[in-house]
Amino acid sequence: MPNGLSGLWSAAVLMSYTCDGAQYVTQMSAEAKNPTRDIPRVMLFSTLGIAAFYGLMGVVAAGVLPVDQVAGQPLNVVAEAVLSKPLYYLFMIGGAWMALLTTLNSSIASCTKPLMQACNDGWYPSSLARLHPKFRTPIILLGIYYVIGFVPIMFNFDIGIISDITITVGSITKAMIILSLLRMPKVLPDAWKQSNFHVKDSMLMAIGVLDLIVVVISGVTSSLELPVKLLAANLAVVVFAFVFGSVRFRSGKVKVEKSYELPEEEA
């Protein structure tokens, strides 16, 4: 291992980041016929499938040529060595297109769902969730996401920095989700007992605490890779989000709608 255990950990964290897209399937649960059954299955099978695919690609990338020739290099180095010219161009162009198209397709479909619900609940102005009169799409929210996605491309942000920012800030939201899940037996005891994923409270606590430790360490190690000013700016945004949420909630404008279904309420 060129960079020892720390390098292996960083690679594992980055690998988990590339495989965690399945979590956004939950944002499509309102459109699912049987979300309590289908959503977890899709998340599990897609994550395992992608992890296996990435692992096999890693074997090819690191096992064909000497390590000193492929370390830190993109896949095109190996692809050019093992593929014919037509297949090489198909791999490079077609692979890039498929990666972009599939990511954009899933992102456009799911990214606005939580914010639309937040607008309905009063966390943000309801006007932000306005739908296009013909296509029934949230044009304002999609426009905001377009700008967010365009800025890094326009200013040529380093992809490593973007990954570290995402992992650092994402670890905070994931930690909040884990802490909420640990309260499931008390908040929704009946639904939890009927869940297909029900385990003993002690097991839930053990899994949750272990997951929380991994998430926190991942966030901390990724944050250490960021420039101090950039880290401070991101932490300032997080603090602002908490303050804004607290002020908005106390204003009385937040009326949280029930956006879940208990098992006995499902058709």
N, C-alpha and C positions, 0 to 999 in steps of 0.2 A: 504494500500500500504506500504510494508516494508520499501522502500527507498523514499517514498514521491513522489512529482511531478518530481524530477530529475530522479528517478528510472523509472517512467512511460515514461518520454521522452526518456531515453536511450533505453528502451524496444521498443518504437515506432520506433526509428531510426534503431535499429537492425532488426525490423520486415520489415521496408521498404527496407533495404538492402537485406534481403532474398527474397523479392518479385520483385526486380528490374531486374531480369534476362530477362524479356520480352523486355527490351530495346535493347538487342543484336540481336533481330529478324531483326532489321533494317539492319544489316550487311549482311543479306541474300536477300536484296531487288533486287539485280541483277538477282537472280534466280527465283523471283516471277513473275507470269504472269500479275498480276495487283497490283503492290506494293502500289500505292497510296490508294487503297481500302483495300487490304488484310492485309498489315502490321499493320496499326492502329487497325484493328479489332482483329487481333491475340494478339497484345499487351494488348488491353483493356480486352478482355475476359479471357485471360490466367492469367493476374494479379488479376482480381476479383475472378477467380476460386481458385487460389492458396491462396489468402488472406482468402477466406471463409473456405477453407480446413484447413489452419493453425489455424484459429479461433476456428473451431470445435475441432481440436486436443487439443487446449489450454483448452477448456472447460472440455474435458475428463481428461487431465493431472492434472488440478487443482481441479476438482470437485468430483473425486472418493475417494481419500484418504484425510486425514487432511492436511492442508496447510503446517504445520511444517514438514511433512514427504516427501513432494514433492518439496518444495521450493529449487531451485538450483539443482535439480536432473534431470537426463535424463529420457526419456519416459519409459525405461525398468522397472523402479520401479512400475509404474502403470500397464504396460503391464503384468508384472509377477503376479500382483494381480488379474487381471480380465480375463486373457486368460488361456486356458489349455496349458499344456507343448508343445504339437505339434504346436499349433497356436502361442505360444510365440516364439518358435525358428523360425517359418516361418516369423513372424513379424520382429524379430531382424535381421535375416540373409537376408531374401528376401528384407526387407525394405532398409537395407544398400546397398545391391547389386543394387537395382533399383535407389537409390539416386546417387550412383557413376556412373552407366552406363548412366543414362539420362543426368547427368551433363557433363560427359566426351564426350558424343555423341554431345551435343549441342556446347560445348566449342571447340572441335576439328573442327567442321564444320564452326564456325563463328569467332574464335579468330584471325585468320590470315588475314581476309578480309581487315580490315582497314590498316594494315601494308603493305599488298600487294599493295593497292592503293597508300600508301605513298611512296613505292619504285618506283612505276610507275611515280609518280609526281616528284621524285627526292629528297625527304626529306631524304631517306636512299639509300645506294648503291643498284642498281637494282639486283645485284647478290644475295642479301638476299631473294629475291622472286623467286629464281630458283625452277622450278617444277621438280618433279621426272619424268624421261623419260617414265616410264610405267604407274604409278598411277596418274600422273598429280597433285600431292600434293606438297605444299611448304615445302619441307623437312627441310630446314634450319630454317625457322621460327617456324615450329612445334617442332624442336629440342630445340630451345631457350625456348619456352613455357614449354617444358618437364622439362628442368632444373629448370625453375622458380617454377614449381609445385612440383618438387622433393625436393628442398632444405628445405622448411618448414617441410616436412615429415621426412627428414633425420635428421634434428636438433631438431625435436620435438617442433616446435614453438607453442606457446599458440594460440588457435583458436580465443580467444577474442582479442588478440593483432593484429592478421591478419585482423580481422573484422574492428578494429579501424583504422588500416593503410589504408585499402581499402576505408572506408567511408571518411577519412580525405583527401586523395589524390583525390578520386573520386569526392568530393564536388567541387574541383577546376575545373575539366573538365566539370562537370555539370553546374557550374556557367558560364563558357565560352559558353556553348551551349545555355543557357537561354538568355544571352546577345546577342548572334547571332540571336536567334528567335525574340527578340524584334526589331531587325533591318529588319525583313522580309518585312514589308510593303514598305520600301524604297529600299531594294536591289532587291527584286523580286515582284514588285507590282502586275503585271498581274497574276502571278501564285498564289499569296496569295489571290487575289479576287476570283479566281476560285476554291480555296480549299474548301473541304467539312467541314473543321474546321475553316472557316473564321469567325471572330468576329470583332466588332468595334475596332479601334486602342486603345481606352480608356480601353476597356475590356481586350485586349491583354496585355496592360501595367500593369493593375491591377493584372491579373493572374501571369504575369511574375515576377513582383516585389515581390508578395507574395511567389511564388515558390523560388525565389532567396534568400529571407530572411530565409526560412525554410532550404534550402540547406546550406547556410553559417552557420547558428546556428548548424546544424547537424555536419558539418565539425569541427567547433570550439569545441563543446562538446566532440566529439570523440577524437580530438587531445589532449584534456586535460587528457584523460585516458592513453596516451602513456608516457613511460619514456622519460625524456628530451633528452637524447642522441639519442634515436630512432626517436623522433620527429624532431630533428635537422637534422638527416641524411636524412629523407624523404623530408623535406623542401629543403635540398641541392640538392636532385635529381630533384625536381620540378624546382628549379632555373636553374640547368644545362640544363633541357629540354627547357626552354624558351630561354636561351642563345644559345644553339645549334641550335634551330629553327631559331633564328634571324640571326646567322652567316651563316647557310646553305642557307637561303633565299637570303641574300645579295651576296652570291657567284655566283649567276646566274645559279645554277644547278637545281633549282626548276622550273618546268614547269607544273603547276597544270592542270590536265585534267578535263574536264567537266564530272562529275560522277553523274549527275542527269538528269531527264527528265521532261520537262514542260508538263502540261496536253495536250496541243495541239499536242505534239510530240509523244504521246503514241499511240501504234498501236490499 
